[in-house]
Amino acid sequence: YMLASPISDNRCLNFAVCWNSLVLISTFYSKNLINYTWSAGNQFIINCIYYLKTVTLGSSETIRKTSFNFDTFNTKFELINNKKISEDWLTWFIGFTEGDGAILNYNNKLKFVLTQKESNILYHIKYTLNMGNISFHQEGNSKYHRLVISNPNDIYLLSLLFNGNLVLEHRLKQLNSWINTLNNKYYYNLQFICKSNTITLKDAWISGFTDAEGCFNVSITTNKRYSLGYVIKLRFILDQNDELNLIKIKSLFNTGKITLRANSVNHYRYIITGFTNLEILFNYFYTFPLKTLKNKSLNKFNYIYKMILNKEHLSLEGLKKIKIIKTQINLNQSLTKKIGSKL
């Protein structure tokens, strides 16, 4: 027989696996960007308020409890655009931003940037928010697209969206810089909410964060103990420089491992494997679908998962089919690699 590994690594706080299918070329990792929030002679001022957010209604008839509150943003946004954006989309967008966005302040010039090889997701965001411009770039053989939002009115709306809804601590620091500049330069009166928001499996934040940082990996390795000579392993992977955030996500799924990646200072990896654990993952993404090409990878990943459950992987024909689908997953993920130089 050939083995499809059902092992689930439970009750282990730290662990790791390699992520060969995604190569980090460059990103807007925020710790470097915090430096841009300072201007000569100005002190970094934090004005914090804390409050309890209300429970909002999901798109279905069921009441879904969530800590996200978009009332202020949607009120202002609707006045300008004559429409509201759904809570699920906005929560997805915040997760995507916290994984891959750049909240920049260059000498009080505010800018929001998203860089992707996949242009469709940037156009989707641009037309949903009705903000920004998209440009094409090439560095050597690398081609990518960049969405830039710099209009002060749009930055103000984004600040309303992010304020009180961000999860990662370094993103809070970047947003505080934005709000300080908006108040001092453009005479707004925004109060910065310095409390990190809480995520659950009942909101779309992890879906957006996965579109930015996630990967679905199928590995087929030789093992002579089995008649076909191969072992198949399915893995869901999240890479991040913020270990605490991965610990939060791990606690929500109640499974998986976190490890410090080899030859790195603060680059961590969270991995879910094992058939029972993956079923929980599939259920979450069924409720909160991915929006990038990674959704196609997830569907193929799920297809292989069902083939293994049906024992199709035990035949040469099934193994050959899995190898083909595995290649297609890697092709989709090559189109969603992080890329592009820092601003």
FILOBA-445934 format. One record per residue: residue in three letters; z, x, y of N, C-alpha, C, O in turn. Coordinates in steps of 0.02 Angstrom, whole numbers, padded with zeros to 5 digits, always signed. Layout:
% residues N
ALAZXYZXYZXYZXY;...
END
This chain:
% residues 343
TYR+00000+00042-00061+00000+00000+00000+00000+00043+00063+00018+00102+00061;MET-00020+00013+00116-00014+00045+00181+00040+00009+00220+00044-00052+00218;LEU+00081+00047+00255+00138+00019+00290+00122+00003+00363+00092+00043+00398;ALA+00142-00056+00384+00144-00073+00456+00217-00075+00474+00254-00119+00451;SER+00239-00028+00514+00310-00018+00524+00344-00078+00557+00328-00095+00613;PRO+00392-00110+00521+00430-00166+00549+00495-00144+00581+00535-00186+00602;ILE+00506-00079+00586+00571-00054+00607+00582-00070+00680+00539-00058+00722;SER+00639-00097+00695+00658-00111+00764+00718-00069+00781+00768-00070+00744;ASP+00715-00032+00836+00769+00013+00854+00819-00022+00898+00815-00018+00959;ASN+00867-00056+00868+00917-00093+00905+00979-00050+00917+00989+00001+00884;ARG+01020-00071+00965+01085-00043+00978+01082+00031+00999+01131+00067+00989;CYS+01027+00052+01026+01021+00122+01046+01002+00124+01120+00951+00095+01140;LEU+01042+00157+01159+01031+00155+01231+00976+00202+01253+00936+00184+01296;ASN+00974+00262+01226+00925+00312+01248+00877+00331+01193+00899+00347+01137;PHE+00811+00331+01207+00761+00352+01159+00693+00356+01192+00687+00337+01250;ALA+00642+00381+01156+00577+00389+01188+00521+00392+01139+00531+00402+01079;VAL+00460+00384+01164+00399+00391+01125+00343+00413+01171+00348+00402+01232;CYS+00291+00444+01145+00239+00467+01191+00192+00410+01209+00182+00364+01170;TRP+00164+00414+01269+00119+00362+01296+00052+00394+01309+00035+00410+01366;ASN+00014+00403+01256-00049+00440+01264-00103+00399+01298-00150+00428+01327;SER-00097+00334+01295-00153+00293+01321-00153+00286+01396-00205+00267+01425;LEU-00097+00300+01429-00096+00297+01502-00078+00366+01529-00028+00395+01510;VAL-00119+00391+01573-00107+00457+01603-00093+00448+01677-00135+00421+01714;LEU-00035+00469+01699-00017+00463+01769-00051+00518+01809-00031+00576+01806;ILE-00102+00499+01847-00137+00549+01888-00100+00558+01954-00084+00614+01974;SER-00085+00502+01987-00041+00504+02045-00021+00434+02062-00054+00386+02042;THR+00033+00427+02099+00057+00361+02116+00092+00364+02182+00096+00417+02213;PHE+00118+00308+02204+00154+00305+02266+00229+00301+02252+00264+00262+02283;TYR+00253+00342+02206+00324+00337+02188+00367+00344+02250+00361+00392+02289;SER+00408+00296+02259+00438+00284+02324+00487+00337+02348+00495+00345+02408;LYS+00519+00375+02303+00567+00424+02328+00534+00474+02375+00566+00499+02422;ASN+00471+00488+02363+00435+00532+02409+00420+00496+02474+00417+00527+02527;LEU+00411+00431+02470+00390+00393+02528+00448+00378+02575+00437+00362+02633;ILE+00509+00382+02549+00567+00367+02592+00568+00413+02652+00591+00394+02706;ASN+00544+00474+02642+00543+00522+02698+00503+00496+02757+00516+00514+02814;TYR+00453+00455+02743+00410+00431+02796+00444+00379+02840+00419+00360+02893;THR+00502+00355+02818+00535+00302+02855+00576+00328+02914+00604+00289+02952;TRP+00578+00392+02921+00615+00422+02976+00567+00443+03031+00513+00470+03017;SER+00586+00432+03092+00548+00457+03149+00592+00502+03191+00653+00496+03190;ALA+00561+00548+03227+00599+00598+03264+00649+00567+03312+00631+00525+03353;GLY+00712+00587+03305+00763+00566+03352+00791+00497+03340+00834+00474+03376;ASN+00765+00463+03287+00790+00395+03274+00835+00395+03213+00820+00428+03163;GLN+00888+00358+03218+00934+00353+03162+00913+00295+03117+00890+00243+03141;PHE+00921+00304+03052+00902+00252+03004+00959+00201+03002+01014+00217+02979;ILE+00946+00140+03026+00997+00090+03034+00990+00036+02980+00935+00012+02968;ILE+01045+00017+02949+01044-00035+02899+01089-00092+02921+01149-00083+02934;ASN+01060-00151+02926+01099-00211+02940+01094-00256+02879+01040-00281+02863;CYS+01149-00267+02846+01149-00302+02783+01181-00370+02787+01232-00379+02822;ILE+01152-00419+02753+01186-00482+02743+01178-00501+02669+01128-00484+02638;TYR+01226-00535+02643+01225-00558+02574+01227-00633+02573+01261-00664+02614;TYR+01192-00663+02527+01196-00735+02521+01175-00756+02451+01144-00717+02414;LEU+01191-00816+02433+01172-00844+02368+01108-00882+02377+01101-00924+02422;LYS+01060-00869+02333+00996-00904+02337+01000-00970+02299+01041-00978+02254;THR+00957-01016+02318+00957-01081+02287+00917-01081+02223+00876-01036+02212;VAL+00928-01129+02182+00889-01139+02122+00825-01174+02140+00826-01225+02176;THR+00768-01148+02117+00703-01177+02134+00671-01208+02072+00692-01195+02016;LEU+00621-01249+02083+00587-01283+02028+00527-01242+02006+00490-01216+02047;GLY+00517-01237+01941+00459-01205+01913+00400-01252+01914+00405-01309+01938;SER+00342-01229+01889+00282-01269+01891+00285-01326+01840+00249-01375+01848;SER+00326-01320+01789+00333-01373+01740+00388-01421+01762+00418-01413+01815;GLU+00400-01473+01721+00451-01521+01738+00520-01493+01727+00570-01520+01752;THR+00525-01440+01688+00590-01410+01674+00615-01371+01734+00576-01335+01766;ILE+00679-01377+01749+00708-01338+01803+00720-01267+01778+00754-01257+01729;ARG+00691-01219+01813+00698-01149+01794+00741-01114+01846+00723-01110+01904;LYS+00798-01087+01824+00842-01052+01870+00812-00984+01886+00791-00948+01841;THR+00811-00966+01949+00785-00901+01969+00822-00879+02032+00844-00920+02072;SER+00829-00814+02040+00863-00787+02099+00815-00775+02157+00836-00754+02211;PHE+00750-00787+02146+00700-00776+02198+00697-00836+02245+00701-00894+02223;ASN+00690-00822+02309+00686-00875+02359+00630-00859+02408+00632-00810+02445;PHE+00579-00902+02407+00520-00891+02448+00511-00944+02502+00457-00950+02531;ASP+00563-00982+02517+00557-01036+02564+00535-01013+02634+00489-01041+02663;THR+00568-00961+02660+00552-00936+02727+00480-00910+02729+00443-00926+02776;PHE+00462-00871+02679+00393-00844+02678+00342-00901+02675+00295-00902+02714;ASN+00351-00948+02628+00301-01000+02619+00296-01046+02679+00243-01073+02694;THR+00352-01056+02714+00350-01097+02775+00304-01065+02828+00262-01099+02857;LYS+00314-01001+02839+00272-00964+02888+00201-00958+02863+00153-00965+02901;PHE+00193-00943+02799+00127-00933+02771+00085-00997+02774+00026-00995+02789;GLU+00116-01053+02759+00081-01117+02760+00057-01135+02831+00003-01164+02839;LEU+00097-01119+02881+00076-01133+02950+00012-01096+02968-00029-01121+03006;ILE+00004-01036+02941-00053-00994+02957-00113-01009+02912-00170-01010+02935;ASN-00100-01021+02848-00154-01026+02799-00164-01095+02770-00210-01106+02731;ASN-00122-01142+02790-00128-01211+02767-00124-01216+02690-00157-01258+02660;LYS-00083-01174+02660-00071-01178+02588-00006-01141+02573+00018-01101+02613;LYS+00022-01156+02514+00079-01119+02488+00057-01080+02426+00009-01098+02392;ILE+00095-01028+02410+00082-00989+02350+00138-01004+02300+00196-01009+02319;SER+00120-01011+02237+00169-01030+02187+00224-00977+02179+00212-00917+02191;GLU+00282-00999+02160+00338-00952+02149+00322-00902+02094+00340-00844+02100;ASP+00289-00925+02040+00273-00878+01986+00227-00823+02010+00236-00764+01993;TRP+00177-00841+02051+00130-00789+02075+00167-00740+02121+00158-00680+02115;LEU+00208-00766+02166+00244-00723+02213+00292-00676+02176+00299-00618+02194;THR+00325-00703+02125+00371-00661+02086+00332-00608+02048+00354-00550+02045;TRP+00275-00627+02019+00231-00577+01986+00211-00523+02036+00214-00464+02020;PHE+00191-00544+02096+00168-00496+02146+00223-00448+02166+00209-00388+02176;ILE+00284-00471+02171+00340-00426+02188+00350-00375+02132+00361-00316+02145;GLY+00348-00397+02069+00354-00350+02014+00298-00299+02014+00309-00240+02001;PHE+00237-00322+02028+00179-00277+02031+00187-00227+02088+00172-00168+02080;THR+00211-00251+02145+00222-00208+02203+00276-00156+02189+00268-00097+02207;GLU+00330-00176+02158+00384-00129+02145+00363-00076+02095+00391-00021+02094;GLY+00315-00093+02052+00290-00044+02005+00237+00001+02034+00235+00061+02019;ASP+00193-00026+02077+00133+00012+02096+00119+00012+02171+00071+00045+02192;GLY+00158-00022+02212+00142-00027+02282+00170+00030+02324+00211+00069+02301;ALA+00146+00034+02385+00171+00083+02433+00191+00047+02497+00149+00018+02531;ILE+00255+00047+02513+00282+00016+02573+00295+00073+02622+00347+00106+02619;LEU+00248+00084+02667+00246+00146+02706+00265+00135+02779+00253+00083+02809;ASN+00296+00188+02807+00311+00190+02878+00298+00260+02904+00338+00306+02894;TYR+00240+00269+02936+00223+00334+02966+00235+00331+03041+00195+00302+03078;ASN+00290+00359+03063+00304+00360+03135+00297+00291+03166+00264+00282+03217;ASN+00329+00243+03134+00330+00173+03157+00263+00138+03151+00253+00084+03180;LYS+00216+00166+03114+00154+00132+03096+00161+00107+03025+00164+00146+02978;LEU+00164+00041+03017+00180+00011+02953+00117-00004+02913+00066-00025+02940;LYS+00123+00006+02848+00065-00003+02805+00088-00021+02734+00138+00005+02710;PHE+00051-00066+02702+00061-00082+02631-00002-00064+02593-00057-00083+02614;VAL+00006-00028+02537-00052-00003+02501-00045-00015+02426+00009-00004+02398;LEU-00099-00037+02395-00104-00041+02322-00167-00004+02302-00220-00015+02331;THR-00163+00041+02253-00220+00079+02229-00230+00066+02155-00183+00073+02115;GLN-00291+00048+02136-00307+00030+02066-00378+00052+02049-00422+00051+02091;LYS-00388+00070+01986-00457+00079+01962-00490+00011+01954-00551+00004+01963;GLU-00451-00039+01936-00477-00106+01925-00479-00143+01992-00427-00160+02020;SER-00539-00155+02017-00546-00186+02084-00530-00260+02084-00507-00287+02134;ASN-00541-00295+02027-00534-00368+02026-00464-00390+02045-00455-00440+02080;ILE-00414-00353+02022-00345-00374+02037-00330-00366+02111-00292-00406+02139;LEU-00360-00316+02143-00349-00307+02216-00382-00363+02255-00353-00388+02303;TYR-00442-00384+02235-00474-00440+02269-00436-00505+02257-00431-00547+02302;HIS-00409-00512+02198-00368-00571+02183-00307-00574+02230-00291-00627+02257;ILE-00274-00517+02239-00216-00515+02284-00237-00526+02357-00205-00563+02393;LYS-00292-00494+02377-00316-00501+02446-00331-00573+02464-00310-00597+02516;TYR-00366-00608+02420-00385-00677+02436-00328-00726+02427-00326-00779+02459;THR-00281-00710+02384-00222-00754+02377-00178-00749+02439-00154-00799+02465;LEU-00167-00688+02463-00125-00678+02522-00164-00685+02588-00135-00693+02641;ASN-00230-00681+02583-00273-00682+02643-00254-00625+02690-00245-00634+02751;MET-00247-00566+02661-00225-00507+02699-00263-00445+02677-00284-00440+02619;GLY-00273-00398+02723-00293-00331+02707-00367-00320+02697-00407-00366+02701;ASN-00384-00257+02683-00453-00236+02670-00453-00191+02609-00406-00154+02596;ILE-00508-00194+02572-00515-00154+02511-00571-00103+02520-00625-00120+02545;SER-00557-00042+02501-00606+00012+02508-00613+00048+02441-00567+00049+02400;PHE-00671+00078+02432-00686+00116+02371-00678+00191+02385-00697+00215+02439;HIS-00650+00228+02337-00639+00299+02345-00660+00336+02282-00661+00309+02227;GLN-00678+00400+02291-00695+00442+02235-00667+00512+02247-00678+00541+02300;GLU-00632+00538+02197-00606+00607+02199-00631+00641+02135-00603+00630+02081;GLY-00681+00683+02142-00712+00712+02084-00745+00659+02042-00787+00621+02066;ASN-00725+00655+01978-00751+00603+01933-00710+00539+01934-00727+00491+01901;SER-00656+00539+01972-00610+00482+01974-00632+00433+02028-00641+00452+02086;LYS-00639+00370+02008-00658+00318+02055-00604+00265+02057-00577+00246+02005;TYR-00587+00241+02115-00534+00191+02121-00544+00150+02185-00584+00167+02228;HIS-00505+00096+02189-00507+00051+02247-00438+00048+02278-00387+00057+02244;ARG-00437+00034+02342-00373+00033+02379-00370-00027+02425-00414-00038+02467;LEU-00317-00066+02418-00302-00122+02463-00252-00097+02515-00199-00073+02498;VAL-00270-00104+02579-00226-00083+02634-00213-00141+02680-00260-00174+02703;ILE-00150-00154+02693-00129-00206+02740-00090-00172+02796-00039-00139+02783;SER-00113-00179+02857-00081-00144+02913-00072-00188+02975-00038-00167+03022;ASN-00101-00247+02975-00092-00292+03032-00018-00309+03039+00013-00332+02990;PRO+00013-00300+03098+00084-00313+03106+00105-00384+03087+00160-00393+03061;ASN+00063-00433+03099+00079-00502+03080+00082-00509+03004+00124-00546+02977;ASP+00037-00475+02969+00038-00476+02896+00098-00438+02869+00130-00460+02820;ILE+00114-00382+02900+00173-00343+02879+00237-00386+02888+00282-00383+02847;TYR+00239-00424+02942+00295-00469+02954+00301-00520+02897+00356-00532+02872;LEU+00244-00550+02878+00245-00599+02823+00267-00566+02757+00307-00595+02719;LEU+00242-00506+02744+00263-00470+02683+00338-00455+02685+00371-00456+02633;SER+00364-00439+02744+00435-00426+02750+00476-00488+02734+00528-00484+02702;LEU+00452-00546+02756+00485-00609+02739+00483-00621+02663+00531-00646+02634;LEU+00427-00602+02632+00420-00610+02561+00467-00564+02522+00500-00585+02474;PHE+00470-00501+02543+00510-00451+02507+00585-00457+02521+00625-00441+02478;ASN+00603-00479+02580+00673-00477+02601+00716-00523+02557+00706-00584+02556;GLY+00764-00494+02522+00807-00532+02477+00778-00540+02407+00812-00567+02364;ASN+00716-00518+02396+00683-00529+02331+00667-00464+02294+00644-00467+02237;LEU+00677-00406+02325+00663-00343+02292+00719-00325+02243+00776-00343+02252;VAL+00700-00289+02190+00746-00272+02136+00767-00199+02138+00825-00183+02126;LEU+00720-00154+02152+00732-00082+02148+00763-00055+02212+00742-00073+02267;GLU+00812-00012+02204+00850+00014+02262+00805+00052+02311+00812+00044+02371;HIS+00760+00093+02285+00718+00132+02331+00670+00088+02370+00649+00106+02425;ARG+00650+00031+02341+00608-00016+02378+00648-00049+02435+00620-00063+02488;LEU+00712-00061+02423+00754-00089+02476+00757-00042+02536+00754-00065+02593;LYS+00762+00022+02524+00764+00071+02579+00699+00071+02618+00699+00076+02680;GLN+00643+00065+02583+00578+00063+02617+00571-00001+02659+00547+00001+02715;LEU+00593-00057+02630+00589-00120+02667+00635-00118+02729+00616-00144+02781;ASN+00692-00088+02723+00738-00082+02781+00705-00045+02838+00714-00062+02897;SER+00666+00006+02821+00629+00044+02872+00578-00001+02907+00571+00000+02968;TRP+00542-00041+02867+00495-00089+02896+00530-00136+02945+00507-00144+03002;ILE+00585-00165+02923+00619-00215+02964+00647-00184+03028+00644-00216+03081;ASN+00673-00124+03024+00696-00089+03084+00639-00082+03135+00649-00094+03195;THR+00580-00061+03111+00524-00052+03156+00499-00119+03183+00482-00124+03242;LEU+00495-00169+03140+00474-00236+03164+00520-00262+03218+00497-00292+03267;ASN+00585-00251+03210+00633-00275+03260+00630-00235+03325+00632-00263+03380;ASN+00624-00169+03318+00626-00126+03377+00560-00121+03414+00559-00117+03476;LYS+00505-00121+03378+00439-00112+03408+00405-00177+03425+00372-00183+03476;TYR+00414-00227+03382+00378-00290+03390+00424-00348+03408+00402-00406+03414;TYR+00489-00333+03417+00538-00381+03444+00548-00442+03399+00561-00497+03423;TYR+00544-00431+03333+00565-00483+03286+00641-00481+03281+00673-00435+03307;ASN+00669-00529+03248+00741-00532+03239+00757-00544+03166+00789-00593+03148;LEU+00736-00497+03124+00746-00503+03052+00812-00470+03032+00829-00416+03056;GLN+00848-00502+02988+00908-00472+02959+00892-00447+02890+00870-00485+02847;PHE+00903-00384+02878+00887-00353+02814+00940-00373+02762+01000-00364+02772;ILE+00916-00399+02705+00960-00418+02650+00961-00359+02601+00912-00347+02566;CYS+01016-00323+02600+01017-00259+02563+01041-00267+02491+01057-00217+02458;LYS+01044-00327+02466+01066-00338+02397+01006-00338+02351+00956-00372+02363;SER+01011-00300+02296+00958-00299+02246+00956-00365+02209+01008-00392+02188;ASN+00896-00392+02201+00889-00457+02168+00898-00450+02092+00893-00396+02065;THR+00909-00506+02060+00920-00508+01987+00859-00538+01953+00834-00591+01972;ILE+00835-00503+01901+00778-00528+01863+00802-00558+01797+00856-00541+01772;THR+00762-00604+01769+00776-00635+01705+00711-00643+01667+00658-00626+01692;LEU+00716-00668+01606+00656-00684+01567+00629-00753+01586+00582-00778+01554;LYS+00659-00784+01637+00635-00849+01661+00597-00842+01727+00584-00891+01761;ASP+00578-00780+01744+00537-00770+01803+00482-00720+01786+00483-00689+01733;ALA+00434-00712+01830+00373-00673+01816+00377-00600+01839+00326-00565+01837;TRP+00435-00577+01859+00441-00508+01886+00419-00457+01834+00381-00411+01850;ILE+00443-00463+01773+00426-00413+01721+00352-00415+01706+00322-00364+01689;SER+00321-00473+01711+00248-00478+01702+00212-00436+01754+00167-00398+01736;GLY+00231-00443+01817+00200-00403+01869+00214-00329+01861+00170-00287+01870;PHE+00275-00313+01842+00294-00243+01833+00256-00213+01774+00238-00154+01776;THR+00244-00252+01722+00205-00229+01665+00132-00217+01685+00102-00168+01663;ASP+00104-00262+01725+00036-00250+01749+00030-00184+01787-00022-00152+01787;ALA+00085-00164+01819+00085-00100+01856+00102-00041+01811+00070+00011+01817;GLU+00151-00048+01767+00180+00010+01732+00175+00007+01656+00194+00055+01623;GLY+00152-00049+01628+00157-00059+01556+00097-00037+01516+00044-00021+01543;CYS+00106-00037+01450+00054-00015+01404+00067-00046+01336+00124-00052+01314;PHE+00012-00067+01302+00016-00090+01233-00018-00039+01189-00077-00025+01197;ASN+00020-00011+01143-00003+00047+01105-00006+00031+01030+00043+00006+01002;VAL-00062+00047+00999-00069+00042+00927-00083+00111+00900-00132+00143+00919;SER-00040+00136+00856-00051+00202+00827-00064+00194+00752-00030+00155+00718;ILE-00112+00232+00727-00128+00233+00656-00123+00306+00634-00163+00348+00654;THR-00074+00320+00593-00062+00389+00571-00067+00395+00496-00054+00347+00459;THR-00085+00453+00472-00093+00464+00401-00025+00470+00366+00022+00499+00393;ASN-00022+00441+00307+00039+00446+00265+00017+00437+00193-00002+00383+00172;LYS+00021+00491+00155-00005+00491+00087+00038+00451+00038+00019+00443-00020;ARG+00095+00427+00061+00137+00387+00017+00108+00319+00003+00130+00284-00043;TYR+00058+00298+00042+00029+00232+00035-00043+00237+00012-00078+00286+00026;SER-00065+00185-00024-00129+00189-00058-00188+00201-00010-00233+00238-00026;LEU-00186+00168+00048-00239+00179+00097-00227+00241+00139-00271+00264+00175;GLY-00166+00268+00135-00151+00331+00168-00138+00326+00242-00145+00376+00278;TYR-00119+00266+00268-00108+00257+00340-00046+00214+00353-00028+00171+00313;VAL-00016+00226+00411+00039+00185+00437+00018+00160+00505-00005+00198+00547;ILE+00028+00095+00517+00011+00064+00582+00076+00047+00618+00121+00018+00589;LYS+00080+00065+00682+00139+00050+00721+00117+00020+00788+00073+00046+00822;LEU+00149-00035+00807+00136-00069+00870+00193-00056+00918+00251-00062+00900;ARG+00176-00038+00980+00228-00022+01029+00210-00050+01098+00153-00046+01121;PHE+00260-00080+01130+00255-00098+01200+00293-00045+01240+00349-00028+01222;ILE+00262-00019+01293+00290+00038+01329+00292+00025+01404+00243+00000+01433;LEU+00348+00041+01435+00355+00042+01508+00378+00111+01529+00427+00137+01502;ASP+00343+00141+01577+00363+00205+01606+00390+00194+01676+00362+00155+01714;GLN+00444+00229+01693+00474+00220+01759+00517+00280+01777+00543+00314+01733;ASN+00524+00293+01841+00570+00345+01864+00640+00318+01876+00687+00356+01888;ASP+00648+00252+01871+00712+00220+01883+00742+00198+01816+00723+00146+01789;GLU+00787+00239+01788+00816+00223+01723+00856+00157+01724+00854+00119+01676;LEU+00891+00145+01780+00932+00085+01784+00890+00022+01778+00912-00027+01748;ASN+00830+00023+01806+00787-00035+01801+00766-00047+01729+00764-00104+01706;LEU+00750+00006+01692+00731-00001+01622+00790-00026+01581+00781-00065+01534;ILE+00851-00005+01599+00910-00029+01564+00918-00105+01575+00936-00141+01529;LYS+00904-00128+01636+00906-00200+01650+00856-00238+01605+00873-00288+01575;ILE+00795-00212+01601+00743-00245+01562+00762-00244+01488+00753-00293+01452;LYS+00788-00188+01465+00809-00183+01395+00863-00234+01378+00863-00264+01325;SER+00910-00243+01425+00964-00291+01413+00937-00363+01410+00965-00404+01374;LEU+00883-00378+01446+00854-00445+01444+00820-00458+01378+00829-00512+01349;PHE+00782-00411+01353+00749-00419+01288+00797-00406+01230+00783-00426+01173;ASN+00852-00374+01245+00904-00360+01195+00877-00320+01136+00896-00330+01078;THR+00832-00274+01151+00803-00232+01099+00768-00173+01132+00758-00173+01193;GLY+00749-00125+01092+00709-00068+01117+00750-00006+01130+00811-00005+01120;LYS+00717+00045+01153+00747+00111+01167+00724+00138+01234+00668+00123+01257;ILE+00766+00177+01266+00750+00212+01328+00761+00286+01317+00812+00306+01288;THR+00715+00326+01340+00722+00398+01333+00695+00434+01394+00651+00408+01429;LEU+00720+00492+01406+00692+00536+01458+00632+00571+01428+00636+00602+01375;ARG+00575+00565+01462+00514+00595+01436+00518+00671+01436+00549+00701+01480;ALA+00487+00700+01386+00488+00773+01379+00457+00806+01439+00408+00782+01467;ASN+00486+00862+01459+00462+00903+01514+00460+00865+01581+00417+00878+01623;SER+00507+00819+01590+00511+00783+01653+00583+00783+01677+00629+00791+01638;VAL+00592+00774+01743+00658+00774+01772+00689+00704+01771+00746+00695+01751;ASN+00650+00655+01793+00677+00587+01796+00624+00535+01779+00620+00482+01811;HIS+00584+00549+01728+00532+00502+01707+00553+00473+01640+00555+00508+01589;TYR+00568+00408+01639+00596+00375+01580+00545+00329+01548+00497+00307+01580;ARG+00556+00315+01484+00511+00271+01447+00552+00221+01407+00601+00238+01374;TYR+00531+00158+01411+00561+00104+01372+00510+00079+01322+00452+00067+01339;ILE+00531+00072+01259+00485+00054+01205+00515-00002+01163+00573-00001+01144;ILE+00472-00051+01149+00489-00104+01101+00442-00098+01042+00381-00094+01051;THR+00469-00097+00982+00429-00098+00921+00464-00143+00870+00521-00164+00882;GLY+00432-00158+00815+00461-00202+00765+00437-00274+00775+00434-00298+00831;PHE+00420-00307+00720+00386-00371+00724+00429-00426+00755+00404-00466+00795;THR+00492-00429+00738+00536-00480+00767+00542-00472+00842+00539-00520+00879;ASN+00550-00410+00863+00558-00396+00934+00494-00410+00973+00497-00435+01030;LEU+00436-00395+00944+00373-00408+00978+00360-00482+00987+00327-00502+01035;GLU+00385-00523+00942+00377-00595+00949+00410-00620+01013+00383-00664+01047;ILE+00469-00592+01030+00502-00610+01093+00458-00591+01152+00453-00628+01201;LEU+00427-00533+01147+00383-00509+01200+00323-00555+01209+00306-00572+01266;PHE+00291-00574+01154+00234-00619+01158+00253-00686+01190+00215-00713+01230;ASN+00311-00711+01173+00333-00774+01202+00341-00769+01277+00324-00815+01314;TYR+00368-00712+01300+00377-00703+01373+00309-00702+01408+00300-00736+01459;PHE+00262-00663+01382+00197-00657+01416+00154-00719+01408+00107-00730+01446;TYR+00170-00761+01358+00136-00825+01354+00158-00870+01412+00117-00907+01440;THR+00222-00866+01431+00248-00905+01486+00226-00876+01553+00210-00914+01600;PHE+00225-00810+01558+00208-00776+01621+00151-00726+01607+00163-00667+01596;PRO+00089-00750+01607+00032-00708+01587+00021-00649+01634+00033-00652+01694;LEU-00004-00595+01604-00026-00538+01643-00090-00557+01681-00126-00602+01660;LYS-00103-00522+01736-00161-00538+01778-00213-00483+01780-00269-00496+01803;THR-00197-00423+01757-00245-00369+01756-00281-00368+01689-00271-00413+01647;LEU-00322-00317+01678-00356-00309+01614-00307-00298+01556-00325-00304+01498;LYS-00245-00283+01573-00195-00275+01521-00183-00340+01482-00158-00338+01426;ASN-00201-00396+01511-00196-00459+01475-00244-00460+01415-00227-00487+01362;LYS-00304-00431+01424-00351-00426+01368-00323-00379+01315-00331-00391+01255;SER-00291-00325+01337-00260-00278+01290-00205-00313+01251-00198-00303+01191;LEU-00165-00354+01286-00111-00390+01253-00139-00438+01201-00111-00443+01146;ASN-00193-00473+01217-00223-00519+01169-00248-00484+01106-00239-00509+01050;LYS-00278-00426+01115-00301-00387+01057-00241-00358+01018-00242-00356+00957;PHE-00191-00337+01054-00128-00313+01025-00098-00368+00981-00076-00355+00925;ASN-00096-00428+01007-00069-00486+00971-00113-00503+00910-00087-00524+00858;TYR-00178-00493+00917-00223-00507+00861-00209-00459+00803-00206-00480+00745;ILE-00199-00395+00818-00181-00347+00766-00114-00365+00735-00105-00361+00674;TYR-00067-00386+00777-00001-00407+00753-00008-00463+00701+00025-00461+00649;LYS-00050-00512+00715-00060-00568+00668-00097-00546+00606-00083-00571+00551;MET-00143-00498+00613-00177-00471+00554-00127-00439+00506-00132-00446+00445;ILE-00080-00402+00535-00030-00368+00494+00016-00419+00461+00032-00412+00402;LEU+00036-00471+00498+00078-00523+00468+00042-00557+00410+00074-00576+00361;ASN-00024-00563+00415-00064-00593+00361-00085-00543+00308-00124-00559+00263;LYS-00059-00481+00314-00072-00427+00266-00146-00406+00262-00168-00378+00212;GLU-00183-00421+00315-00253-00400+00316-00260-00325+00322-00312-00297+00305;HIS-00208-00291+00347-00211-00219+00356-00209-00181+00289-00219-00121+00287;LEU-00196-00217+00235-00191-00184+00170-00258-00173+00136-00262-00141+00084;SER-00311-00200+00166-00379-00189+00139-00417-00140+00183-00402-00133+00243;LEU-00466-00106+00154-00507-00059+00192-00545-00094+00248-00552-00067+00302;GLU-00568-00155+00233-00604-00193+00284-00558-00210+00343-00578-00206+00401;GLY-00496-00231+00327-00448-00247+00379-00429-00187+00420-00422-00191+00481;LEU-00419-00130+00386-00401-00068+00421-00457-00047+00469-00444-00027+00526;LYS-00519-00052+00445-00576-00034+00488-00578-00079+00550-00592-00056+00605;LYS-00565-00144+00541-00565-00191+00597-00510-00174+00647-00521-00177+00707;ILE-00451-00156+00622-00395-00138+00666-00412-00076+00706-00395-00071+00765;LYS-00445-00027+00675-00465+00033+00711-00513+00018+00768-00508+00049+00821;ILE-00559-00029+00757-00606-00048+00809-00570-00082+00867-00582-00066+00925;ILE-00525-00128+00851-00488-00164+00903-00442-00115+00941-00434-00121+01002;LYS-00413-00068+00906-00371-00017+00938-00411+00021+00991-00385+00035+01045;THR-00472+00038+00976-00515+00073+01024-00528+00030+01085-00530+00055+01141;GLN-00538-00035+01075-00549-00081+01131-00488-00086+01176-00495-00092+01236;ILE-00429-00085+01146-00367-00086+01186-00363-00024+01230-00347-00029+01290;ASN-00378+00034+01201-00376+00096+01240-00427+00096+01296-00415+00123+01349;LEU-00486+00066+01284-00538+00062+01335-00515+00020+01394-00523+00039+01452;ASN-00485-00038+01379-00459-00081+01433-00406-00044+01474-00405-00050+01535;GLN-00363-00008+01440-00308+00025+01474-00332+00085+01514-00300+00104+01563;SER-00388+00115+01495-00415+00170+01535-00438+00145+01602-00443+00184+01650;LEU-00454+00080+01607-00477+00051+01670-00419+00029+01715-00430+00008+01771;THR-00357+00035+01689-00299+00016+01730-00252+00075+01742-00195+00066+01762;LYS-00276+00136+01729-00235+00195+01742-00219+00200+01816-00257+00178+01859;LYS-00161+00229+01830-00145+00245+01900-00189+00303+01922-00202+00349+01884;ILE-00210+00299+01983-00257+00350+02006-00257+00351+02082-00233+00305+02114;GLY-00284+00405+02110-00290+00409+02182-00237+00453+02213-00180+00454+02189;SER-00254+00488+02265-00207+00533+02298-00158+00493+02340-00171+00437+02360;LYS-00101+00524+02353-00051+00492+02396-00076+00489+02468-00114+00532+02490;LEU-00055+00439+02503-00074+00432+02573-00034+00480+02616-00043+00482+02677;
END
